[in-house]
C-alpha cells in the first residue's frame, strides 16, 4: 500500500521522504541513506532541502566532522514527521483491510 | 491524498485505474475516458487490459456499434471494484485526518 499525502500545493509526504528520513536517522548520513535507496546523493540532498523548506525548522541537520566528512541527524521535528507518516500508514492499512479482502475474493473468483 | 493498493505482485489499484473506470462508465468509451485524463488511447486500452486480466471476469466490456464505432461499458464487477477504491479513499482520509492536522500545525510553526 502506497500512501502519498498532499500537505500543501507543492509539498507531498510519501514513502520516499519517509524512508529517507528513517535511513538518515539510521546511518547518520544523507549519502549513505540515499545509497540504500539506490538514489543519487543529489536526489537525496534535494529531498532533504524540500523537506527542510516545508517546515519552520529543519527535519534534517547536517554537520561537518573533524575529517571534513559531513554527517546528518534527524531532528526531533523530523522524527515527529516520520512518526506521523508511519502512523498514517498503519491507520490506512487497518482502515482498508476489509475492502482489500473483498477485492482479493473478487480476484480469486470465489464467492 | 494518493492511495495505491498492491493486490498481487503485479497488480496495483490506484487513482489512475479508478478514474479511468469512472470515466468509461460516464462516457461509454475507452478513448473518450482516456482523452479526459490526457492519456493516449493505447495507454487507456492497456490499463483496461491489465484490469480485465487481473479478475476472473472483465471490469470493462467493449462493444461494436452499428456504425463500426466501439463502445465500452463498466460491468457490475467493474463498478464493485471502483466502489471499493472510492470507499478505501474515504476511509483513508478519515483515518489520517488527525495526523494531517498535526502535520499542518507543525508546518505552520504554531504550537
Backbone of each chain as ProteinMPNN parsed JSONL, in Angstrom:
{"seq_chain_A": "XXXXXXXXXXXXXXXXXXXXXXXXXXXXXXXXXXXXXXXXXXXXXXXXXXXXXXXXXXXXXXXXXXXXXXXXXXXXXXXXXXXXXXXXXXXXXXXXXXXXXXXXXXXXXXX", "coords_chain_A": {"N_chain_A": [[0.841, -1.19, 0.0], [0.65, 2.083, -0.993], [0.989, 5.304, 0.176], [0.496, 8.646, -0.371], [0.623, 11.854, 0.785], [-0.823, 14.958, 0.333], [0.27, 17.909, 1.535], [0.664, 20.633, 1.23], [0.191, 22.853, -1.61], [2.542, 22.384, -2.981], [3.936, 20.504, -1.514], [4.392, 17.234, -0.779], [4.022, 14.331, 1.22], [5.398, 11.258, 1.186], [6.238, 7.746, 0.699], [8.922, 7.807, -0.135], [10.2, 10.112, 0.98], [9.75, 9.547, 3.662], [11.087, 7.068, 4.049], [13.645, 7.95, 3.48], [14.146, 9.774, 5.584], [14.088, 7.971, 7.711], [16.269, 6.322, 7.114], [18.351, 8.151, 7.151], [18.367, 8.769, 9.846], [19.197, 6.323, 10.75], [21.673, 5.82, 9.514], [23.103, 8.171, 9.804], [23.873, 9.776, 7.753], [23.312, 11.551, 4.758], [24.113, 10.771, 2.245], [24.709, 8.014, 2.555], [22.203, 7.11, 3.281], [20.702, 7.724, 0.992], [22.017, 6.074, -0.822], [21.302, 3.513, 0.055], [18.744, 3.522, -0.803], [19.082, 3.404, -3.429], [19.437, 5.864, -4.658], [20.582, 8.879, -6.05], [23.152, 10.99, -4.599], [22.629, 13.628, -5.046], [19.869, 13.661, -5.526], [18.886, 12.71, -3.054], [19.841, 14.716, -1.336], [18.44, 16.862, -2.402], [15.777, 16.148, -1.798], [15.905, 16.328, 0.982], [16.351, 19.076, 1.251], [13.932, 20.048, 0.261], [12.157, 19.035, 2.182], [13.127, 20.314, 4.513], [12.612, 22.955, 3.825], [9.903, 23.064, 3.853], [9.009, 23.116, 6.41], [9.002, 25.071, 9.476], [11.338, 24.71, 10.873], [14.357, 22.799, 10.506], [14.125, 19.36, 9.354], [16.143, 17.678, 9.017], [19.461, 17.972, 10.012], [22.669, 19.041, 9.027], [26.081, 18.278, 9.681], [29.54, 19.028, 10.032], [32.137, 16.861, 10.222], [35.286, 16.272, 11.994], [37.068, 15.273, 10.141], [36.282, 16.391, 7.89], [34.277, 15.129, 6.609], [30.854, 15.122, 6.126], [28.121, 14.795, 8.416], [24.754, 13.747, 9.203], [21.813, 14.497, 10.975], [18.591, 13.485, 12.106], [16.234, 15.668, 13.213], [14.299, 16.295, 16.277], [11.83, 17.287, 15.332], [11.865, 16.237, 12.758], [11.761, 13.515, 13.378], [9.258, 13.442, 14.471], [7.629, 14.03, 12.276], [8.202, 11.817, 10.68], [7.189, 9.789, 12.342], [4.464, 10.474, 12.299], [3.926, 9.898, 9.616], [4.403, 7.1, 9.486], [2.445, 6.294, 11.279], [0.148, 7.089, 9.896], [0.32, 5.33, 7.762], [-0.071, 2.867, 9.066], [-2.662, 3.259, 10.128], [-4.101, 3.561, 7.777], [-3.757, 1.052, 6.555], [-5.194, -0.532, 8.371], [-7.714, 0.623, 8.099], [-8.492, 0.019, 5.489], [-8.485, -2.684, 5.253], [-10.681, -4.521, 5.133], [-11.868, -3.922, 2.659], [-9.796, -4.599, 0.951], [-9.608, -7.337, 1.411], [-12.102, -8.094, 0.364], [-11.746, -7.375, -2.323], [-9.685, -9.113, -3.025], [-11.0, -11.525, -2.827], [-12.835, -11.174, -4.919], [-11.02, -11.159, -7.007], [-10.069, -13.725, -6.931], [-12.148, -15.132, -7.803], [-13.814, -16.616, -6.28], [-16.832, -17.158, -4.426]], "CA_chain_A": [[0.0, 0.0, 0.0], [1.437, 3.316, -1.099], [0.221, 6.466, 0.61], [1.174, 9.935, -0.56], [-0.273, 12.851, 1.356], [-0.58, 16.336, -0.098], [0.143, 18.785, 2.7], [0.428, 21.965, 0.643], [0.148, 22.741, -3.075], [3.782, 21.841, -3.538], [4.656, 19.584, -0.622], [3.772, 15.923, -0.58], [4.768, 13.408, 2.072], [5.159, 9.902, 0.724], [7.181, 6.739, 1.182], [10.314, 8.155, -0.443], [10.721, 11.042, 2.001], [9.722, 8.867, 4.963], [12.19, 6.105, 4.092], [14.9, 8.705, 3.522], [14.309, 10.242, 6.969], [14.388, 6.808, 8.558], [17.622, 5.841, 6.822], [19.307, 9.165, 7.627], [18.452, 8.558, 11.294], [19.899, 5.056, 10.972], [23.054, 5.854, 9.025], [23.777, 9.426, 10.13], [24.441, 10.345, 6.532], [22.369, 11.683, 3.64], [24.633, 9.971, 1.13], [24.537, 6.585, 2.85], [20.763, 6.845, 3.253], [20.311, 7.725, -0.413], [22.604, 4.884, -1.451], [20.469, 2.358, 0.428], [17.514, 3.604, -1.596], [19.526, 3.483, -4.828], [19.11, 7.23, -5.033], [21.82, 9.664, -6.131], [23.333, 11.929, -3.496], [21.961, 14.865, -5.461], [18.424, 13.474, -5.326], [18.644, 12.618, -1.607], [20.068, 16.066, -0.798], [17.337, 17.701, -2.864], [14.59, 15.802, -1.0], [16.114, 16.897, 2.319], [16.137, 20.527, 1.134], [12.487, 20.261, 0.096], [11.523, 18.795, 3.489], [13.525, 21.373, 5.439], [11.983, 24.22, 3.426], [8.45, 22.984, 4.052], [8.714, 23.291, 7.832], [9.668, 26.268, 10.01], [12.653, 24.309, 11.385], [14.788, 21.649, 9.69], [13.866, 17.967, 9.755], [17.478, 17.057, 8.973], [20.547, 18.949, 10.152], [23.964, 18.49, 8.608], [27.226, 18.707, 10.488], [30.815, 18.675, 9.404], [33.006, 16.167, 11.179], [36.669, 16.735, 12.012], [37.779, 14.813, 8.948], [35.728, 17.084, 6.719], [33.14, 14.36, 6.099], [29.655, 15.625, 6.782], [27.143, 13.862, 8.959], [23.407, 14.306, 9.212], [20.929, 13.979, 12.022], [17.168, 13.795, 12.012], [15.862, 16.447, 14.403], [13.043, 15.842, 16.903], [10.724, 17.597, 14.423], [11.937, 15.234, 11.687], [11.278, 12.242, 13.939], [7.811, 13.601, 14.655], [7.03, 13.919, 10.945], [8.334, 10.407, 10.297], [6.238, 9.025, 13.144], [3.118, 10.724, 11.746], [3.771, 9.161, 8.351], [4.255, 5.661, 9.796], [1.128, 6.137, 11.914], [-0.86, 7.171, 8.828], [0.377, 4.06, 7.02], [-0.715, 1.825, 9.88], [-4.102, 3.53, 10.2], [-4.669, 3.299, 6.453], [-3.826, -0.405, 6.39], [-6.307, -1.046, 9.177], [-8.984, 1.159, 7.597], [-8.869, -0.531, 4.184], [-8.282, -4.138, 5.256], [-11.882, -5.253, 4.701], [-12.039, -3.725, 1.213], [-8.761, -5.381, 0.265], [-10.048, -8.731, 1.485], [-13.206, -8.269, -0.591], [-11.182, -7.314, -3.679], [-8.918, -10.348, -3.266], [-12.009, -12.564, -3.078], [-13.309, -10.929, -6.281], [-9.948, -11.537, -7.942], [-9.899, -15.185, -6.916], [-13.318, -15.711, -8.478], [-14.629, -17.399, -5.336], [-17.954, -16.42, -3.833]], "C_chain_A": [[0.88, 1.244, 0.0], [0.541, 4.494, -0.762], [1.046, 7.722, 0.412], [0.192, 11.022, -0.147], [0.129, 14.245, 0.897], [-0.787, 17.255, 1.087], [-0.002, 20.242, 2.298], [0.425, 21.77, -0.866], [1.423, 22.144, -3.642], [4.591, 21.008, -2.549], [3.835, 18.331, -0.344], [4.654, 15.11, 0.355], [4.397, 11.985, 1.653], [6.245, 8.965, 1.213], [8.644, 7.096, 0.927], [10.915, 9.052, 0.632], [10.771, 10.352, 3.357], [10.891, 7.873, 5.084], [13.535, 6.83, 4.193], [15.172, 9.218, 4.938], [14.752, 9.091, 7.874], [15.833, 6.342, 8.369], [18.697, 6.87, 7.209], [19.494, 9.002, 9.14], [19.312, 7.323, 11.603], [21.385, 5.151, 10.617], [23.812, 7.108, 9.435], [24.375, 10.118, 8.922], [23.406, 10.391, 5.416], [22.814, 10.795, 2.477], [24.406, 8.489, 1.338], [23.057, 6.207, 2.788], [20.278, 6.769, 1.806], [20.781, 6.456, -1.118], [21.756, 3.639, -1.172], [19.17, 2.327, -0.375], [17.827, 3.635, -3.093], [19.163, 4.831, -5.437], [20.44, 7.99, -5.087], [21.92, 10.588, -4.919], [22.57, 13.21, -3.781], [20.447, 14.799, -5.191], [18.083, 13.448, -3.827], [18.78, 13.998, -0.963], [18.903, 16.983, -1.158], [16.055, 17.414, -2.074], [14.7, 16.376, 0.414], [15.861, 18.408, 2.29], [14.646, 20.854, 1.052], [11.767, 20.084, 1.441], [11.848, 19.93, 4.457], [12.815, 22.698, 5.119], [10.489, 24.244, 3.732], [8.044, 23.236, 5.501], [9.478, 24.506, 8.374], [11.039, 25.971, 10.616], [13.067, 23.057, 10.607], [14.369, 20.297, 10.26], [15.184, 17.205, 9.803], [18.507, 18.165, 9.101], [21.849, 18.29, 9.748], [25.063, 19.091, 9.458], [28.488, 18.356, 9.716], [31.708, 18.053, 10.465], [34.427, 16.689, 11.067], [37.419, 16.391, 10.733], [37.268, 15.524, 7.698], [34.541, 16.342, 6.135], [31.886, 14.789, 6.862], [28.798, 14.507, 7.327], [25.775, 14.518, 8.923], [22.608, 13.681, 10.343], [19.487, 14.369, 11.732], [16.789, 14.484, 13.319], [14.61, 15.863, 15.062], [11.831, 16.137, 16.016], [10.69, 16.588, 13.268], [11.406, 13.885, 12.146], [9.761, 12.273, 14.095], [7.085, 13.421, 13.321], [7.064, 12.467, 10.479], [7.324, 9.541, 11.046], [4.804, 9.225, 12.65], [2.913, 9.921, 10.459], [3.569, 7.664, 8.623], [2.896, 5.379, 10.44], [0.024, 6.166, 10.856], [-0.856, 5.891, 7.999], [-0.356, 2.956, 7.774], [-2.235, 2.003, 9.922], [-4.782, 3.225, 8.868], [-4.807, 1.798, 6.232], [-5.004, -1.001, 7.141], [-7.644, -0.631, 8.575], [-9.444, 0.462, 6.32], [-8.806, -2.054, 4.132], [-9.488, -4.918, 4.728], [-12.111, -5.12, 3.195], [-11.007, -4.532, 0.438], [-9.137, -6.862, 0.275], [-11.139, -9.002, 0.453], [-12.685, -8.26, -2.03], [-10.408, -8.592, -4.007], [-9.858, -11.529, -3.504], [-12.542, -12.42, -4.51], [-12.272, -11.4, -7.313], [-9.8, -13.048, -8.04], [-11.056, -15.878, -7.62], [-14.176, -16.557, -7.571], [-15.735, -16.543, -4.748], [-17.764, -16.315, -2.326]], "O_chain_A": [[1.731, 1.43, 0.869], [-0.532, 4.661, -1.342], [2.145, 7.855, 0.95], [-0.924, 11.099, -0.662], [1.278, 14.657, 1.055], [-1.903, 17.372, 1.593], [-0.714, 21.002, 2.954], [0.63, 20.658, -1.352], [1.391, 21.47, -4.672], [5.796, 20.828, -2.727], [2.752, 18.375, 0.239], [5.88, 15.187, 0.291], [3.243, 11.57, 1.752], [7.075, 9.34, 2.042], [9.514, 6.715, 1.711], [12.006, 8.785, 1.134], [11.719, 10.543, 4.118], [11.59, 7.846, 6.097], [14.443, 6.385, 4.895], [16.293, 9.111, 5.435], [15.667, 9.229, 8.686], [16.526, 6.014, 9.332], [19.819, 6.499, 7.553], [20.61, 9.082, 9.654], [20.052, 7.294, 12.586], [22.24, 4.629, 11.331], [25.043, 7.113, 9.416], [25.276, 10.947, 9.051], [22.712, 9.408, 5.156], [21.996, 10.155, 1.817], [23.968, 7.783, 0.429], [22.698, 5.132, 2.308], [19.534, 5.858, 1.44], [20.049, 5.85, -1.9], [21.528, 2.819, -2.062], [18.577, 1.271, -0.597], [16.942, 3.864, -3.918], [18.659, 4.925, -6.556], [21.32, 7.762, -4.257], [20.915, 10.924, -4.293], [21.953, 13.801, -2.895], [19.842, 15.751, -4.699], [17.121, 14.079, -3.389], [17.948, 14.401, -0.15], [18.438, 17.772, -0.336], [15.328, 18.342, -1.721], [13.713, 16.852, 0.976], [15.232, 18.953, 3.196], [14.163, 21.797, 1.679], [10.889, 20.871, 1.795], [10.963, 20.448, 5.138], [12.464, 23.459, 6.02], [9.887, 25.311, 3.854], [6.884, 23.533, 5.788], [10.484, 24.918, 7.795], [11.822, 26.893, 10.846], [12.208, 22.333, 10.104], [14.271, 20.115, 11.474], [15.326, 16.222, 10.53], [18.443, 19.171, 8.394], [22.105, 17.132, 10.078], [24.992, 20.241, 9.891], [28.479, 17.483, 8.849], [31.991, 18.672, 11.49], [34.743, 17.457, 10.159], [38.299, 17.134, 10.298], [37.757, 15.29, 6.592], [33.862, 16.867, 5.252], [31.871, 14.811, 8.093], [28.753, 13.41, 6.77], [25.657, 15.711, 8.643], [22.721, 12.487, 10.623], [19.207, 15.437, 11.189], [17.002, 13.938, 14.401], [13.934, 15.025, 14.465], [10.904, 15.329, 15.951], [9.619, 16.142, 12.855], [10.696, 13.199, 11.412], [9.075, 11.273, 13.882], [6.059, 12.745, 13.247], [6.08, 11.951, 9.949], [6.684, 8.668, 10.459], [4.024, 8.275, 12.587], [1.851, 9.336, 10.246], [2.671, 7.041, 8.056], [2.277, 4.348, 10.175], [-0.917, 5.374, 10.908], [-1.913, 5.42, 7.578], [-1.153, 2.213, 7.202], [-2.993, 1.045, 9.774], [-5.894, 2.699, 8.833], [-5.848, 1.326, 5.775], [-5.719, -1.858, 6.624], [-8.591, -1.417, 8.539], [-10.645, 0.326, 6.086], [-9.048, -2.649, 3.082], [-9.328, -5.868, 3.962], [-12.5, -6.082, 2.533], [-11.314, -5.086, -0.617], [-9.0, -7.552, -0.736], [-11.104, -10.014, -0.246], [-13.135, -9.05, -2.859], [-10.47, -9.091, -5.13], [-9.55, -12.426, -4.289], [-12.685, -13.41, -5.227], [-12.619, -11.963, -8.351], [-9.451, -13.585, -9.092], [-10.966, -17.05, -7.986], [-15.156, -17.153, -8.017], [-15.576, -15.332, -4.594], [-18.6, -15.73, -1.638]]}, "seq_chain_B": "XXXXXXXXXXXXXXXXXXXXXXXXXXXXXXXXXXXXXXXXXXXXXXXXXXXXXXXXXXXXXXXXXXXXXXXXXXXXXXXXXXXXXXXXXXXXXXXXXXXXXXXXXXXXXXX", "coords_chain_B": {"N_chain_B": [[-4.538, 13.352, -1.285], [-3.01, 10.408, -2.136], [-3.649, 7.12, -2.924], [-2.405, 3.971, -3.404], [-2.953, 0.647, -3.972], [-1.529, -2.467, -3.455], [-2.478, -5.37, -4.877], [-1.825, -7.838, -5.958], [1.356, -9.369, -6.777], [1.836, -8.196, -9.236], [-0.289, -6.487, -9.703], [-1.7, -3.442, -9.172], [-3.961, -1.222, -7.628], [-4.888, 1.962, -8.213], [-5.298, 5.593, -8.286], [-5.321, 6.196, -11.032], [-6.356, 3.952, -12.486], [-8.835, 3.784, -11.224], [-10.029, 6.3, -11.794], [-10.128, 6.042, -14.548], [-11.927, 3.88, -14.905], [-14.219, 5.105, -13.856], [-14.605, 7.2, -15.679], [-14.963, 5.802, -18.043], [-17.381, 4.586, -17.497], [-18.903, 6.852, -17.461], [-18.583, 8.056, -19.989], [-18.888, 6.007, -21.802], [-16.925, 5.073, -23.437], [-13.639, 3.985, -24.11], [-11.669, 5.468, -25.341], [-12.628, 8.138, -25.15], [-12.707, 8.397, -22.402], [-9.991, 8.079, -21.743], [-8.991, 10.327, -23.064], [-10.043, 12.437, -21.561], [-8.44, 12.174, -19.398], [-6.101, 12.959, -20.388], [-4.644, 10.973, -21.618], [-3.161, 8.613, -23.761], [-4.944, 6.714, -26.283], [-3.901, 4.2, -26.539], [-2.607, 3.789, -24.092], [-4.776, 3.937, -22.3], [-6.326, 1.805, -23.197], [-4.532, -0.257, -22.685], [-4.417, -0.18, -19.856], [-7.013, -0.977, -19.292], [-6.911, -3.577, -20.287], [-5.084, -4.714, -18.507], [-6.519, -4.525, -16.117], [-8.763, -6.099, -16.706], [-7.519, -8.569, -17.029], [-6.694, -9.133, -14.495], [-8.81, -9.969, -13.006], [-11.327, -12.551, -12.671], [-13.419, -12.127, -14.4], [-14.328, -9.684, -16.874], [-13.781, -6.162, -16.157], [-14.379, -4.134, -17.744], [-16.263, -4.057, -20.656], [-16.155, -4.288, -24.177], [-17.949, -3.097, -26.991], [-19.249, -3.264, -30.313], [-20.605, -0.787, -32.164], [-23.367, -0.048, -34.439], [-22.399, 1.64, -36.395], [-19.843, 0.966, -36.544], [-18.221, 2.112, -34.73], [-16.67, 1.604, -31.656], [-17.986, 0.875, -28.425], [-17.858, 1.098, -24.822], [-18.502, -0.561, -21.777], [-18.744, -0.425, -18.232], [-18.682, -3.181, -16.247], [-20.859, -4.838, -13.787], [-19.037, -5.996, -11.964], [-16.817, -4.386, -12.405], [-17.849, -1.937, -11.522], [-18.119, -2.572, -8.864], [-15.476, -2.901, -8.054], [-14.526, -0.31, -8.479], [-16.136, 1.051, -6.623], [-15.138, -0.067, -4.243], [-12.557, 1.03, -4.296], [-13.071, 3.825, -4.113], [-14.301, 3.821, -1.628], [-12.158, 2.973, -0.027], [-10.517, 5.185, -0.327], [-12.067, 7.175, 0.964], [-12.195, 6.104, 3.569], [-9.503, 6.111, 4.231], [-8.902, 8.851, 4.188], [-10.448, 9.692, 6.368], [-9.223, 8.217, 8.394], [-6.646, 9.256, 8.589], [-6.912, 11.901, 9.154], [-6.448, 13.303, 11.625], [-3.664, 13.108, 11.949], [-2.821, 14.522, 9.711], [-3.775, 17.056, 10.306], [-2.165, 17.605, 12.564], [0.356, 17.603, 11.342], [0.078, 19.792, 9.643], [-0.124, 21.809, 11.503], [2.445, 21.651, 12.584], [3.846, 22.452, 10.33], [3.028, 25.059, 10.069], [4.241, 26.242, 12.119], [3.047, 27.002, 14.427], [2.09, 26.53, 17.861]], "CA_chain_B": [[-4.08, 12.062, -0.771], [-2.938, 9.401, -3.192], [-3.608, 5.778, -2.366], [-2.208, 2.903, -4.389], [-3.033, -0.594, -3.213], [-0.962, -3.625, -4.13], [-3.38, -6.5, -4.647], [-0.968, -9.009, -6.201], [2.717, -8.934, -7.09], [1.884, -7.319, -10.407], [-1.498, -5.69, -9.932], [-1.926, -2.355, -8.238], [-5.147, -0.406, -7.89], [-4.612, 3.326, -7.785], [-6.21, 6.609, -8.796], [-5.403, 6.179, -12.497], [-7.314, 2.921, -12.919], [-10.162, 4.133, -10.696], [-10.576, 7.41, -12.585], [-10.42, 5.533, -15.889], [-13.196, 3.141, -14.8], [-15.3, 6.068, -13.639], [-14.834, 7.967, -16.907], [-15.528, 4.886, -19.048], [-18.799, 4.466, -17.15], [-19.539, 8.14, -17.755], [-18.543, 8.395, -21.419], [-19.189, 4.853, -22.643], [-15.856, 4.918, -24.43], [-12.285, 3.954, -23.547], [-10.932, 6.58, -25.93], [-13.103, 9.403, -24.572], [-12.283, 8.399, -20.994], [-8.554, 8.347, -21.744], [-8.783, 11.712, -23.501], [-10.329, 13.315, -20.412], [-7.313, 12.064, -18.478], [-4.923, 13.296, -21.192], [-3.955, 9.693, -21.737], [-3.327, 8.099, -25.125], [-5.864, 5.583, -26.384], [-3.095, 2.994, -26.318], [-2.38, 3.667, -22.648], [-6.07, 3.655, -21.667], [-6.665, 0.438, -23.583], [-3.615, -1.147, -21.97], [-4.856, -0.242, -18.453], [-8.228, -1.797, -19.271], [-6.488, -4.973, -20.463], [-4.454, -5.135, -17.244], [-7.591, -4.702, -15.125], [-9.567, -7.268, -17.086], [-6.725, -9.788, -16.838], [-6.451, -9.372, -13.069], [-10.028, -10.518, -12.399], [-11.831, -13.704, -13.432], [-14.369, -11.633, -15.406], [-13.906, -8.321, -17.23], [-14.316, -4.976, -15.48], [-14.852, -3.297, -18.851], [-16.563, -4.822, -21.87], [-16.25, -3.42, -25.349], [-18.993, -3.486, -27.945], [-19.12, -2.557, -31.595], [-21.893, -0.176, -32.541], [-23.766, -0.246, -35.833], [-21.584, 2.467, -37.277], [-18.465, 0.469, -36.503], [-17.513, 2.751, -33.626], [-16.777, 0.764, -30.477], [-18.347, 1.47, -27.158], [-17.362, 0.328, -23.684], [-19.306, -0.459, -20.556], [-18.174, -0.946, -16.992], [-19.543, -4.272, -15.773], [-21.142, -4.767, -12.344], [-17.787, -6.271, -11.234], [-16.017, -3.162, -12.51], [-18.45, -0.942, -10.619], [-17.828, -3.023, -7.497], [-14.061, -2.59, -7.806], [-14.448, 1.154, -8.368], [-16.732, 1.434, -5.341], [-14.168, -0.404, -3.182], [-11.457, 2.004, -4.309], [-13.573, 5.102, -3.56], [-14.522, 3.59, -0.194], [-10.838, 2.978, 0.619], [-10.064, 6.585, -0.276], [-12.811, 7.878, 2.017], [-11.779, 5.58, 4.873], [-8.136, 6.577, 4.48], [-8.979, 10.276, 4.547], [-10.955, 9.798, 7.746], [-8.275, 7.597, 9.327], [-5.412, 10.03, 8.74], [-7.232, 13.333, 9.308], [-5.806, 13.896, 12.802], [-2.225, 13.234, 11.69], [-2.628, 15.615, 8.754], [-3.955, 18.303, 11.064], [-0.967, 17.803, 13.387], [1.463, 17.963, 10.448], [-0.145, 21.165, 9.157], [0.23, 22.689, 12.624], [3.916, 21.669, 12.616], [4.334, 23.221, 9.183], [2.707, 26.474, 10.255], [5.117, 26.758, 13.166], [2.266, 27.373, 15.613], [2.003, 25.478, 18.876]], "C_chain_B": [[-4.13, 11.021, -1.894], [-2.766, 8.034, -2.553], [-3.457, 4.765, -3.495], [-2.095, 1.596, -3.618], [-2.484, -1.743, -4.042], [-1.848, -4.832, -3.839], [-2.693, -7.83, -4.963], [0.412, -8.472, -6.545], [2.755, -7.991, -8.288], [0.566, -6.608, -10.707], [-1.727, -4.7, -8.798], [-3.216, -1.644, -8.628], [-4.889, 0.981, -7.32], [-5.567, 4.296, -8.448], [-6.363, 6.586, -10.32], [-6.437, 5.181, -12.992], [-8.729, 3.275, -12.447], [-10.794, 5.254, -11.519], [-10.948, 6.928, -13.988], [-11.74, 4.753, -15.891], [-14.37, 4.116, -14.703], [-15.641, 6.81, -14.929], [-15.347, 7.084, -18.045], [-17.027, 4.731, -18.785], [-19.562, 5.728, -17.575], [-19.645, 8.398, -19.261], [-18.948, 7.236, -22.324], [-18.121, 4.572, -23.683], [-14.486, 4.96, -23.766], [-11.488, 5.161, -24.058], [-11.314, 7.915, -25.311], [-12.659, 9.52, -23.118], [-10.795, 8.737, -20.9], [-8.267, 9.805, -22.073], [-9.003, 12.697, -22.347], [-9.18, 13.303, -19.404], [-5.998, 12.452, -19.172], [-3.999, 12.087, -21.339], [-4.173, 9.211, -23.176], [-4.328, 6.946, -25.115], [-5.133, 4.294, -26.044], [-2.903, 2.724, -24.818], [-3.691, 3.288, -21.925], [-6.483, 2.205, -21.955], [-5.818, -0.569, -22.809], [-4.016, -1.278, -20.493], [-6.112, -1.098, -18.323], [-7.857, -3.277, -19.405], [-5.905, -5.534, -19.163], [-5.532, -5.408, -16.185], [-8.408, -5.949, -15.44], [-8.83, -8.574, -16.818], [-6.566, -10.143, -15.365], [-7.645, -10.018, -12.372], [-10.556, -11.672, -13.256], [-12.867, -13.324, -14.488], [-13.988, -10.181, -15.698], [-14.542, -7.232, -16.369], [-14.903, -4.024, -16.522], [-15.099, -4.205, -20.042], [-16.704, -3.873, -23.041], [-17.29, -3.994, -26.306], [-18.728, -2.746, -29.245], [-20.501, -2.038, -31.975], [-22.17, -0.393, -34.013], [-22.874, 0.499, -36.805], [-20.133, 1.984, -37.324], [-17.654, 1.106, -35.385], [-17.736, 1.94, -32.346], [-17.22, 1.546, -29.262], [-17.791, 0.609, -26.046], [-18.295, 0.519, -22.499], [-18.531, -1.024, -19.373], [-19.165, -1.979, -16.467], [-19.878, -4.085, -14.29], [-19.88, -5.064, -11.509], [-16.874, -5.04, -11.257], [-16.529, -2.071, -11.587], [-18.127, -1.275, -9.158], [-16.384, -2.661, -7.114], [-13.884, -1.079, -7.621], [-14.999, 1.62, -7.025], [-15.79, 1.102, -4.175], [-13.034, 0.63, -3.134], [-11.908, 3.334, -3.7], [-13.821, 4.977, -2.053], [-13.184, 3.617, 0.564], [-10.289, 4.396, 0.705], [-10.742, 7.341, 0.867], [-12.356, 7.431, 3.407], [-10.373, 6.067, 5.236], [-8.15, 8.032, 4.914], [-9.429, 10.453, 5.992], [-9.909, 9.313, 8.743], [-7.06, 8.481, 9.588], [-5.659, 11.515, 9.025], [-6.503, 13.982, 10.485], [-4.302, 14.084, 12.593], [-1.953, 14.374, 10.712], [-2.78, 16.963, 9.459], [-2.706, 18.612, 11.886], [0.222, 18.226, 12.517], [1.303, 19.402, 9.942], [0.168, 22.185, 10.256], [1.751, 22.794, 12.723], [4.47, 22.532, 11.479], [4.1, 24.712, 9.361], [3.6, 27.098, 11.318], [4.38, 27.202, 14.42], [2.203, 26.207, 16.591], [0.539, 25.044, 19.047]], "O_chain_B": [[-5.172, 10.798, -2.511], [-1.86, 7.816, -1.748], [-4.271, 4.711, -4.417], [-1.256, 1.453, -2.729], [-2.908, -1.971, -5.175], [-1.956, -5.267, -2.692], [-2.954, -8.836, -4.303], [0.615, -7.259, -6.6], [3.597, -7.097, -8.355], [0.333, -6.177, -11.837], [-1.919, -5.072, -7.641], [-3.521, -1.487, -9.81], [-4.698, 1.154, -6.117], [-6.531, 3.886, -9.095], [-7.427, 6.924, -10.838], [-7.29, 5.514, -13.814], [-9.699, 3.088, -13.182], [-11.962, 5.165, -11.898], [-11.958, 7.352, -14.549], [-12.573, 4.945, -16.776], [-15.382, 3.96, -15.387], [-16.813, 7.024, -15.24], [-16.081, 7.556, -18.913], [-17.837, 4.743, -19.711], [-20.718, 5.66, -17.994], [-20.662, 8.894, -19.746], [-19.311, 7.45, -23.481], [-18.38, 3.911, -24.689], [-14.2, 5.849, -22.964], [-10.736, 5.788, -23.311], [-10.449, 8.728, -24.984], [-12.284, 10.598, -22.657], [-10.386, 9.567, -20.089], [-7.418, 10.441, -21.449], [-8.251, 13.657, -22.181], [-8.966, 14.263, -18.663], [-4.918, 12.29, -18.603], [-2.779, 12.172, -21.205], [-5.255, 9.389, -23.735], [-4.538, 6.29, -24.094], [-5.663, 3.418, -25.361], [-3.023, 1.592, -24.35], [-3.696, 2.424, -21.049], [-6.93, 1.483, -21.063], [-6.316, -1.593, -22.342], [-3.961, -2.375, -19.939], [-6.26, -1.852, -17.362], [-8.422, -4.127, -18.718], [-6.189, -6.666, -18.772], [-5.461, -6.396, -15.454], [-8.707, -6.751, -14.556], [-9.441, -9.569, -16.427], [-6.332, -11.301, -15.019], [-7.508, -10.555, -11.272], [-10.253, -11.747, -14.446], [-13.161, -14.122, -15.377], [-13.387, -9.519, -14.851], [-15.68, -7.359, -15.916], [-15.793, -3.225, -16.232], [-14.251, -5.024, -20.398], [-17.293, -2.798, -22.924], [-17.475, -5.206, -26.406], [-18.054, -1.716, -29.257], [-21.452, -2.812, -32.086], [-21.307, -0.868, -34.751], [-22.626, 0.03, -37.916], [-19.307, 2.53, -38.056], [-16.526, 0.691, -35.12], [-18.876, 1.629, -32.0], [-16.878, 2.715, -29.09], [-17.305, -0.494, -26.297], [-18.806, 1.612, -22.255], [-17.764, -1.978, -19.509], [-20.342, -1.68, -16.27], [-19.254, -3.269, -13.611], [-19.679, -4.449, -10.462], [-16.245, -4.701, -10.255], [-15.747, -1.367, -10.949], [-17.895, -0.389, -8.336], [-16.114, -2.186, -6.011], [-13.179, -0.634, -6.715], [-14.409, 2.477, -6.367], [-15.657, 1.887, -3.237], [-12.61, 1.047, -2.056], [-11.205, 3.905, -2.866], [-13.577, 5.919, -1.299], [-13.081, 4.199, 1.644], [-9.665, 4.763, 1.701], [-10.09, 8.049, 1.634], [-12.158, 8.25, 4.304], [-10.092, 6.391, 6.39], [-7.495, 8.406, 5.887], [-8.869, 11.255, 6.739], [-9.725, 9.912, 9.803], [-6.504, 8.46, 10.686], [-4.71, 12.294, 9.125], [-5.993, 15.095, 10.356], [-3.735, 15.095, 13.008], [-0.974, 15.106, 10.861], [-2.003, 17.889, 9.227], [-2.241, 19.752, 11.904], [1.0, 19.098, 12.903], [2.284, 20.137, 9.828], [0.66, 23.279, 9.98], [2.29, 23.883, 12.921], [5.45, 23.254, 11.659], [4.875, 25.533, 8.869], [3.709, 28.32, 11.414], [4.988, 27.712, 15.36], [2.258, 25.043, 16.193], [0.246, 24.164, 19.857]]}, "name": "protein", "num_of_chains": 2, "seq": "XXXXXXXXXXXXXXXXXXXXXXXXXXXXXXXXXXXXXXXXXXXXXXXXXXXXXXXXXXXXXXXXXXXXXXXXXXXXXXXXXXXXXXXXXXXXXXXXXXXXXXXXXXXXXXXXXXXXXXXXXXXXXXXXXXXXXXXXXXXXXXXXXXXXXXXXXXXXXXXXXXXXXXXXXXXXXXXXXXXXXXXXXXXXXXXXXXXXXXXXXXXXXXXXXXXXXXXXXXXXXX"}
